[in-house]
């Protein structure tokens, strides 16, 4: 029995128009304006597919064309079937059927999942080496190998739909209809340039559509209010053509671009008859403005692509735009402020937020312990400088200098809250030396970031990182620790020869 995870109504979803659709043979309900992804999430369906090769469970991770996991077969068994379609891009309609790919007999119980346990025997490219001899057997091997390729099934009957193409010449082509794209198209058209504005979604506005934060205003309006006004103005501007559901697929020399315009994919079967399904646009533009926006980058950790793990931006869009909670309990792991905006959005919709784990670090000075910390600290400071943020940098010598400027500090003296950057943390001896050096300069060691935390015992049975946190009331963060390293190696068949050594190390030295 699935739960209904609809929350407060969204003006972009027509709840008066209830739509029935099928996924993996089971009937679900959504509303006009839903994507297949949002409708499945509203019905508490998170498992939608299996990974290539190892058949690990895959769920919905994003809300747009960047979706890597939720790949489905649309209308299987019909002459309109289409494989390898992102569930985040399929607009639901009455009679839509979709199914998971790369699983048998079902996505919940997939026989191919045994590959995950046999992964040590399936290194990258194993099939090219294993099944090429004898040559006469290849035709028998090929059937099973291609069947396991993880792709959907190609249609076997004639395509009933009509397709078209059109040549478009314009002065300015704007790709992407968020804030930047809208303003660029508006200004170009008002200056008597023949302008074409295209966007892959069925509405204009990008992420601004669901931005209702009172603290981020444009012309004393919330972003969504401002957007509605701008879109109304766009519709009345001469020299401007707007195309939604249009994806630019190729950008060739001399500003020649190819785009696909979807015209009837979102309609019921009865409304598609004798109508053009898709149109190929061949665009020649004097100037091209790419306003495609930015995509949130997922944090890297083991199993970060399993069902239930999603991008914060996607969770916010499902809540604000589609009126869907992605789960009854939500935990955020973040290194920036955007997660707090999403958490507040969910809270205002009555969605439970269990915790926010913030890895953001504030500091006044960078300290790089000799020797490798010197290079790491310099690199980090350089990157911040390129972003317009300049931090003083301190290094230490292993031995104090008794002539010249003297002492064991190179560069700026540690001051304020100090960020320590080093390559590795073992027993914590070198870390304590750095911390005490900073304290002796009347500064505060606030954070300690290392590339690898070996999770060794310190002076007690606790790990050195925990000891430093407790002893000096500071945050110790690692990019990789021994546990995550072992987890990664155990899942990579070409690295399993190192697994025994890592486990022995943890057994001998680990906390």
Secondary structure as GFF3:
##gff-version 3
##sequence-region A 1 511
A	DSSP	beta_strand	14	23	.	.	.	ID=ss1
A	DSSP	beta_strand	26	32	.	.	.	ID=ss2
A	DSSP	alpha_helix	36	42	.	.	.	ID=ss3
A	DSSP	beta_strand	47	50	.	.	.	ID=ss4
A	DSSP	beta_strand	57	59	.	.	.	ID=ss5
A	DSSP	beta_strand	71	74	.	.	.	ID=ss6
A	DSSP	beta_strand	82	86	.	.	.	ID=ss7
A	DSSP	beta_strand	97	100	.	.	.	ID=ss8
A	DSSP	three_ten_helix	111	113	.	.	.	ID=ss9
A	DSSP	alpha_helix	114	117	.	.	.	ID=ss10
A	DSSP	three_ten_helix	119	121	.	.	.	ID=ss11
A	DSSP	alpha_helix	126	130	.	.	.	ID=ss12
A	DSSP	three_ten_helix	135	137	.	.	.	ID=ss13
A	DSSP	alpha_helix	138	147	.	.	.	ID=ss14
A	DSSP	beta_strand	162	175	.	.	.	ID=ss15
A	DSSP	alpha_helix	179	190	.	.	.	ID=ss16
A	DSSP	beta_strand	195	198	.	.	.	ID=ss17
A	DSSP	three_ten_helix	206	210	.	.	.	ID=ss18
A	DSSP	beta_strand	217	218	.	.	.	ID=ss19
A	DSSP	beta_strand	221	222	.	.	.	ID=ss20
A	DSSP	alpha_helix	223	234	.	.	.	ID=ss21
A	DSSP	beta_strand	240	243	.	.	.	ID=ss22
A	DSSP	beta_strand	246	252	.	.	.	ID=ss23
A	DSSP	three_ten_helix	253	255	.	.	.	ID=ss24
A	DSSP	beta_strand	256	262	.	.	.	ID=ss25
A	DSSP	three_ten_helix	269	271	.	.	.	ID=ss26
A	DSSP	beta_strand	276	290	.	.	.	ID=ss27
A	DSSP	alpha_helix	312	320	.	.	.	ID=ss28
A	DSSP	beta_strand	330	334	.	.	.	ID=ss29
A	DSSP	alpha_helix	338	348	.	.	.	ID=ss30
A	DSSP	beta_strand	353	358	.	.	.	ID=ss31
A	DSSP	beta_strand	365	368	.	.	.	ID=ss32
A	DSSP	alpha_helix	372	386	.	.	.	ID=ss33
A	DSSP	beta_strand	392	401	.	.	.	ID=ss34
A	DSSP	beta_strand	407	411	.	.	.	ID=ss35
A	DSSP	beta_strand	417	425	.	.	.	ID=ss36
A	DSSP	alpha_helix	429	440	.	.	.	ID=ss37
A	DSSP	beta_strand	444	453	.	.	.	ID=ss38
A	DSSP	alpha_helix	464	472	.	.	.	ID=ss39
A	DSSP	beta_strand	475	481	.	.	.	ID=ss40
A	DSSP	alpha_helix	482	490	.	.	.	ID=ss41
A	DSSP	three_ten_helix	493	498	.	.	.	ID=ss42
A	DSSP	alpha_helix	499	509	.	.	.	ID=ss43
###
